[in-house]
């Protein structure tokens, strides 16, 4: 009888643990940006002292979009915008959609939605300004 009780307790514990893990992972997503139709990407930074703006060469679009899509994001409620390290402006052809992405420590704001971002390092985009 004790074995059955322990087996049931272990099974319930495992089910709860798996449920908690899958629930936390389910909240994370990617920026899911598409390279199709991008006309221009401008990256600005304040990490070098004075503000710098760089227009990215079309040959580097794929690498930059891939890096942006690699981050794991979890939507959060954050009323406080405090400074930014990098501001990325993606413009579509024909004056269409504009996507604004601003990185702030462990947060990123994509248009008007704020996310907690994992795997972000403040130096991730510094190579664009060399």
C-alpha positions in Angstrom: 0.0 0.0 0.0 2.9 2.4 0.8 4.4 1.7 -2.6 1.1 2.7 -4.4 0.8 5.9 -2.3 4.4 6.9 -3.1 3.9 6.0 -6.8 0.8 8.2 -6.9 2.6 11.1 -5.1 5.5 10.9 -7.5 3.2 10.8 -10.5 1.2 13.8 -9.4 4.4 15.7 -8.6 5.8 15.0 -12.1 2.6 16.0 -13.8 2.6 19.3 -11.8 6.3 19.9 -12.6 5.9 19.3 -16.3 2.8 21.5 -16.3 4.7 24.4 -14.7 7.6 24.1 -17.0 5.5 23.9 -20.2 3.4 26.8 -19.0 6.4 29.0 -18.5 7.9 28.0 -21.9 4.6 28.6 -23.6 4.7 32.3 -22.7 7.9 32.9 -24.6 8.0 33.8 -28.2 10.3 35.2 -30.9 10.0 38.6 -32.7 9.3 36.5 -35.8 10.5 39.3 -38.1 10.4 38.6 -41.9 13.2 39.9 -44.1 10.8 40.1 -47.1 10.0 43.7 -48.2 12.5 45.4 -45.9 13.8 48.6 -47.5 15.9 50.0 -44.8 17.1 49.2 -41.3 18.5 52.0 -39.1 20.2 51.2 -35.8 20.9 53.9 -33.2 22.9 53.6 -30.0 23.6 55.6 -26.9 26.1 53.2 -25.5 29.1 55.0 -27.1 28.5 58.3 -25.3 26.9 60.4 -28.0 24.0 59.1 -30.0 25.1 57.3 -33.2 22.9 56.3 -36.2 23.9 53.6 -38.7 22.0 52.6 -41.8 22.6 48.8 -42.2 23.8 47.5 -45.6 21.3 45.2 -47.3 23.9 42.4 -47.1 23.7 42.5 -43.3 19.9 42.4 -43.1 19.7 38.6 -42.8 22.2 38.4 -40.0 20.6 41.2 -38.0 17.0 39.8 -38.4 18.3 36.4 -37.5 19.8 37.7 -34.3 16.6 39.6 -33.4 14.5 36.5 -34.0 16.9 34.4 -31.8 15.8 36.1 -28.6 13.3 34.5 -26.3 10.6 37.1 -25.3 8.0 37.1 -22.6 5.4 39.8 -22.6 5.4 41.9 -19.4 3.5 44.9 -18.1 6.0 47.8 -17.7 5.0 51.4 -17.4 8.5 52.7 -16.9 10.6 53.3 -20.0 14.0 54.2 -18.9 16.5 55.0 -21.6 17.5 52.7 -24.3 20.8 51.1 -25.5 19.8 50.3 -29.1 17.0 51.5 -31.2 16.3 49.6 -34.4 13.9 51.0 -37.0 12.8 48.6 -39.8 11.1 50.2 -42.7 9.2 48.2 -45.3 9.2 49.1 -49.0 6.8 51.7 -50.4 6.5 53.6 -47.1 4.7 50.7 -45.5 4.9 49.3 -42.0 7.6 50.6 -39.7 8.8 48.4 -36.7 10.5 50.1 -33.8 12.6 47.9 -31.5 14.3 49.4 -28.4 16.5 47.4 -26.1 16.7 48.5 -22.4 18.8 46.2 -20.1 16.8 43.0 -19.9 13.7 44.4 -21.7 12.9 45.1 -25.3 10.0 47.2 -26.6 8.7 46.1 -30.0 6.4 48.9 -31.2 4.2 49.4 -28.1 4.6 46.0 -26.4 7.3 45.4 -23.7 9.0 42.1 -23.3 11.5 40.6 -20.9 14.3 39.3 -23.2 16.5 36.4 -22.5 20.0 35.9 -23.9 20.5 39.6 -24.6 23.9 41.1 -24.2 24.5 44.9 -24.4 27.4 44.1 -26.9 25.2 42.1 -29.3 24.9 45.0 -31.7 28.2 46.9 -31.0 29.8 45.4 -34.2 27.4 47.5 -36.3 29.1 50.7 -35.1 32.7 49.8 -35.7 
